[in-house]
């Protein structure tokens, strides 16, 4: 069953048809890393938090890489399909009014990869410090999707030029895209969390 492909933590929605939020941890995190944040952002929503099934020196990830910023693209493709199937299975079971994704670092990258491949699965996506080091193909189905990217202008792992390029690509595809910058590096800052809170407000109504 696709719903059981990953070990995950879930909080049920407060009512039928409530939004559904998927949260994806960074390298070395687990299903607990952003679970409480998801509940704080959308108290009435269903929250699904999968654990990455790839280990890198004991640290959980969602796909393999061969070096910093160098992805195993064949593995990313396979695991994007598997995660998309997992997401779809939960959507079919819950029948939510909206589906929102939130991911940080490696979690943002798997979320972005799903969004680029199967954009219909998510109404909105929050990409915290993503790194998409390839040039995505045109994806007209991204039109109308809401995307918030948060990033550090001094991030050594996710260089700002790649962040800007991703934002420009999403905008060109018709997505409603916002980039929230802070002056630091790869760490999550309060300004990011504030921007995410504003971005998700529409789904708390």
NORBEL-V217718 format. One record per residue. N is the residue number from 1. PHI is phi in radians with two decimals (* if undefined). PSI is psi in degrees with one decimal (* if undefined). Layout:
n: <N,N>
phi: <PHI,PHI>
psi: <PSI,PSI>
//
This chain:
n: <1,2,3,4,5,6,7,8,9,10,11,12,13,14,15,16,17,18,19,20,21,22,23,24,25,26,27,28,29,30,31,32,33,34,35,36,37,38,39,40,41,42,43,44,45,46,47,48,49,50,51,52,53,54,55,56,57,58,59,60,61,62,63,64,65,66,67,68,69,70,71,72,73,74,75,76,77,78,79,80,81,82,83,84,85,86,87,88,89,90,91,92,93,94,95,96,97,98,99,100,101,102,103,104,105,106,107,108,109,110,111,112,113,114,115,116,117,118,119,120,121,122,123,124,125,126,127,128,129,130,131,132,133,134,135,136,137,138,139,140,141,142,143,144,145,146,147,148,149,150,151,152,153,154,155,156,157,158,159,160,161,162,163,164,165,166,167,168,169,170,171,172,173,174,175,176,177,178,179,180,181,182,183,184,185,186,187,188,189,190,191,192,193,194,195,196,197,198,199,200,201,202,203,204,205>
phi: <*,-1.12,-1.18,-1.84,-1.09,-2.07,-1.24,-2.62,-1.99,-2.42,-2.01,-1.22,-1.14,-1.34,-2.70,-1.02,1.43,-1.17,-1.03,-2.19,-2.09,-1.82,-2.12,-2.16,-1.31,-1.53,-0.97,1.53,-1.51,-2.68,-1.16,-1.61,-1.02,-2.09,-1.08,-1.18,-1.07,-1.02,-1.16,-1.20,-1.21,-2.29,-1.01,-1.62,-1.45,-1.35,-2.11,-2.18,-2.25,-1.43,-1.74,-1.03,-1.84,-1.95,-1.89,-2.10,0.93,1.51,-1.69,-1.28,-2.45,-1.73,-2.80,-1.44,-2.45,-1.84,-3.08,-1.07,1.34,-2.02,-1.65,-1.40,-1.16,-1.14,-1.18,-1.04,-1.07,-1.08,-1.35,-1.10,-1.08,-1.12,-1.21,-1.07,-1.12,-1.08,-1.08,-1.06,-1.08,-1.20,-1.09,-1.12,-1.33,-1.61,0.88,-1.33,-1.35,-2.73,-2.11,-2.12,-2.00,-2.39,-2.54,-2.10,0.99,-1.03,-1.18,-1.16,-1.23,-1.22,-1.12,-1.09,-1.11,-1.12,-1.06,-1.22,-1.56,-2.41,-1.10,-1.15,-1.26,-2.10,-1.39,-2.58,-2.43,-2.00,-1.90,-1.67,0.99,-1.39,-2.40,-1.96,-1.48,-2.03,-1.59,-1.15,-1.25,-1.04,-2.44,-1.10,-1.29,-1.32,-1.01,1.55,-1.31,-1.73,-2.34,-1.97,-1.90,-2.02,-2.77,-1.83,-1.22,-2.00,-1.23,-1.37,-1.60,-2.12,-0.98,-0.96,-1.07,-1.24,-1.10,-1.06,-1.10,-1.12,-1.07,-1.15,-1.08,-1.08,-1.08,-1.11,-1.45,1.75,-1.34,-1.47,-1.99,-2.18,-1.97,-1.88,-1.68,-2.24,-1.47,-1.69,-1.87,-1.53,-1.31,-1.53,-1.95,-1.05,-1.10,-1.12,-1.09,-1.14,-1.14,-1.15,-1.07,-1.16,-1.07,-1.56,-0.97,-1.04,-1.57,-1.69,-1.37>
psi: <135.6,-30.2,-20.6,12.2,-35.4,149.4,131.7,162.7,141.3,139.6,123.1,151.2,154.2,-19.7,154.1,139.3,2.3,161.0,159.6,128.6,129.7,132.4,135.5,122.4,166.5,174.4,128.1,-6.6,-169.0,-168.2,-9.4,-15.0,-45.8,12.0,-48.5,-35.0,-43.1,-43.5,-35.5,-39.7,-43.6,80.2,-32.4,-3.6,160.2,139.0,128.4,124.8,97.8,155.0,132.4,141.9,17.0,133.7,129.9,102.7,40.5,-5.0,129.3,137.2,171.9,-13.5,164.3,155.0,160.1,-6.5,174.2,116.9,7.7,106.6,147.3,96.4,-34.0,-41.3,-41.2,-41.5,-47.7,-44.4,-25.5,-44.9,-43.9,-42.8,-37.1,-40.1,-39.6,-46.9,-46.7,-41.2,-40.5,-38.1,-44.5,-33.8,-37.1,-29.2,59.1,162.8,-26.1,150.2,125.3,137.5,144.2,128.9,151.7,130.2,-116.1,-34.6,-35.5,-33.8,-40.4,-37.0,-44.5,-39.7,-40.3,-44.1,-40.5,-31.3,-42.2,69.4,-20.9,-16.0,-28.2,135.3,-35.1,150.8,138.9,112.5,104.9,110.6,55.5,158.3,107.8,95.3,6.5,163.7,109.6,152.0,161.4,140.5,88.4,-21.5,-3.7,-11.8,129.1,-8.2,145.3,128.9,129.0,123.1,130.5,142.3,158.7,135.1,-14.5,22.6,116.4,-17.1,-37.2,84.9,139.4,-32.3,-36.8,-36.3,-46.9,-43.1,-40.6,-44.0,-41.6,-39.4,-49.2,-41.5,-42.1,-27.2,-5.0,7.3,148.8,96.6,133.3,137.2,124.5,111.2,149.7,170.3,-2.9,-150.5,-125.9,-3.9,154.9,127.3,164.0,-34.5,-34.3,-47.5,-36.0,-42.4,-38.9,-39.5,-43.0,-42.8,-37.0,-3.9,-37.6,-27.6,0.2,-2.2,*>
//
